[in-house]
Amino acid sequence: MTHRIEITRSEAKARGLTHFFTGTPCENGHVAERYVSNLQCVECNRAPLQALAPLLNKITFKL
């Protein structure tokens, strides 16, 4: 179990942090950290990337 310290966006911004945690669920019900830059939930932001991962793994890059 991960223990998160609650910190407001303004406190995180003042400290130069990239994430903050309030303990309040996002609109999709995740109780997760949020990005200081855009207020997005880290879990909501991760979901589309996980969906693309299998496709990206198939791509080969030629240099």
C-alpha positions in Angstrom: 0.0 0.0 0.0 1.4 3.4 -1.0 0.9 6.3 1.4 0.7 9.6 -0.4 1.1 12.9 1.3 -1.7 15.4 0.5 -0.4 18.6 -1.1 -2.3 21.3 -3.0 -1.4 22.3 -6.6 -0.2 25.7 -5.4 2.1 24.1 -2.8 3.5 21.7 -5.4 4.0 24.5 -7.9 5.8 26.6 -5.3 8.1 23.7 -4.6 8.8 23.0 -8.2 7.1 19.6 -8.2 5.4 18.0 -11.3 2.7 16.2 -9.4 0.3 16.9 -6.5 -2.2 14.8 -4.6 -5.4 15.9 -2.8 -7.1 12.6 -2.2 -10.1 13.7 -4.2 -11.3 11.3 -6.9 -11.1 12.5 -10.5 -14.2 12.5 -12.8 -13.5 8.8 -13.6 -13.2 7.8 -9.9 -9.4 7.5 -9.7 -7.8 8.6 -6.4 -4.4 9.3 -7.9 -1.8 12.1 -8.3 -2.5 14.8 -10.8 -0.1 16.8 -13.0 0.6 20.4 -11.8 0.9 21.6 -15.4 -2.6 20.5 -16.6 -4.5 19.1 -13.6 -5.0 15.8 -15.3 -5.2 12.6 -13.3 -2.1 10.4 -13.8 -4.2 7.2 -14.2 -6.5 8.8 -16.8 -3.5 10.0 -18.7 -1.9 6.5 -18.6 -4.9 4.6 -20.0 -4.6 5.8 -23.7 -0.8 5.0 -23.6 -1.4 1.5 -22.4 -3.9 0.9 -25.2 -1.3 2.0 -27.7 1.6 0.0 -26.2 1.0 -3.2 -28.2 0.9 -1.2 -31.5 4.1 0.7 -30.6 5.9 -2.5 -29.8 5.2 -3.8 -33.3 6.7 -0.8 -35.0 10.3 -1.1 -36.1 12.4 1.9 -36.7 15.0 2.1 -39.4 17.8 4.5 -39.1 
